[in-house]
Amino acid sequence: MHETARLGSDSPAIVPESLHAEANQEDTLARARKLMAEAVGIDSHIDTIERILVMGEDLGKRHDAVHVDLPRLREGEMHAPSFAFWVPVFFRGAEAVRRTLALSRSPGA
């Protein structure tokens, strides 16, 4: 679909809506970057440690199937990410504690 814009007193121009969408997206991105430069980004609960320790994923590489990796944290200027240990709710009592403690130990220990 197209929108008509006036260039002069009587000369209409056809401007694709996609150009308006691109300009709006660039404006939104510029505003977001300005906000991130002025603010401190904190995410207080990132469930990623299990993917690293249990599944052997490399957090230093971009992973399109997930939300958090180091490249995205840097691009988003995240200043204080806090990684959480997560254990599925079907583990209870001593087994839940054992699994949480196992997550907190380094793989080489």
C-alpha positions as CSV (number, residue, x, y, z in Angstrom):
1,M,0.0,0.0,0.0
2,H,1.2,3.5,-0.7
3,E,0.6,6.9,0.9
4,T,0.5,10.2,-0.9
5,A,2.8,13.0,0.3
6,R,3.0,16.5,-1.0
7,L,6.4,17.6,-2.2
8,G,5.5,21.0,-3.5
9,S,2.3,22.9,-3.8
10,D,0.7,20.6,-6.4
11,S,3.0,17.7,-6.9
12,P,2.0,14.5,-5.1
13,A,4.6,11.8,-4.5
14,I,4.1,8.1,-3.8
15,V,6.0,7.0,-0.8
16,P,6.0,3.3,0.1
17,E,4.8,2.6,3.6
18,S,7.9,0.4,4.1
19,L,10.0,3.6,4.1
20,H,7.9,5.0,6.9
21,A,8.2,1.7,8.9
22,E,12.0,1.7,8.4
23,A,12.2,5.4,9.6
24,N,10.0,4.6,12.6
25,Q,12.2,1.5,13.4
26,E,15.4,3.6,13.2
27,D,13.9,6.2,15.4
28,T,12.8,3.6,18.0
29,L,16.3,2.0,17.9
30,A,17.9,5.5,18.4
31,R,15.7,6.2,21.3
32,A,16.4,2.8,22.9
33,R,20.2,3.3,22.5
34,K,19.9,6.8,24.1
35,L,18.0,5.3,27.0
36,M,20.5,2.5,27.5
37,A,23.4,5.0,27.5
38,E,21.7,7.0,30.3
39,A,20.4,4.0,32.4
40,V,21.8,1.0,34.0
41,G,20.4,-2.3,32.6
42,I,19.8,-5.0,35.2
43,D,18.3,-8.4,34.6
44,S,17.9,-10.1,38.0
45,H,16.9,-13.5,36.9
46,I,18.4,-15.2,33.8
47,D,17.8,-19.0,33.6
48,T,20.8,-19.8,31.5
49,I,23.3,-21.5,33.8
50,E,21.7,-24.9,33.3
51,R,22.1,-24.6,29.5
52,I,25.8,-24.0,30.0
53,L,26.5,-26.6,32.7
54,V,24.1,-29.4,31.7
55,M,23.8,-29.0,28.0
56,G,27.4,-27.7,27.4
57,E,26.2,-24.6,25.5
58,D,28.7,-21.9,24.8
59,L,27.3,-18.7,26.1
60,G,29.9,-16.7,24.2
61,K,28.2,-17.6,20.9
62,R,24.9,-16.2,19.5
63,H,22.1,-18.7,19.8
64,D,19.0,-17.9,17.7
65,A,16.8,-20.3,19.6
66,V,17.3,-18.7,23.0
67,H,17.0,-15.2,24.5
68,V,20.3,-14.8,26.3
69,D,23.9,-15.1,25.2
70,L,26.9,-12.8,25.7
71,P,26.7,-11.2,22.3
72,R,23.1,-10.1,23.0
73,L,23.9,-8.9,26.5
74,R,26.7,-6.7,25.0
75,E,24.5,-5.5,22.2
76,G,21.8,-4.6,24.6
77,E,24.3,-2.9,26.9
78,M,23.2,-5.1,29.8
79,H,25.2,-3.8,32.7
80,A,24.3,-6.2,35.5
81,P,23.0,-9.6,34.4
82,S,22.3,-12.0,37.3
83,F,22.3,-15.7,36.4
84,A,19.9,-17.9,38.4
85,F,20.2,-21.6,39.2
86,W,17.0,-23.3,38.2
87,V,15.9,-26.8,39.1
88,P,12.6,-28.2,37.6
89,V,9.8,-28.1,40.2
90,F,9.2,-31.8,40.1
91,F,12.5,-32.3,42.1
92,R,11.6,-31.9,45.7
93,G,13.5,-31.8,49.1
94,A,17.0,-33.2,49.2
95,E,17.1,-33.9,45.5
96,A,16.2,-30.3,44.6
97,V,19.0,-29.1,47.0
98,R,21.5,-31.6,45.6
99,R,20.7,-30.5,42.0
100,T,21.0,-26.8,42.9
101,L,24.3,-27.3,44.6
102,A,25.6,-29.4,41.6
103,L,24.7,-26.4,39.4
104,S,26.8,-24.1,41.6
105,R,30.0,-26.2,41.3
106,S,32.3,-25.6,38.4
107,P,32.4,-28.4,35.8
108,G,36.1,-28.9,36.3
109,A,35.9,-29.2,40.1
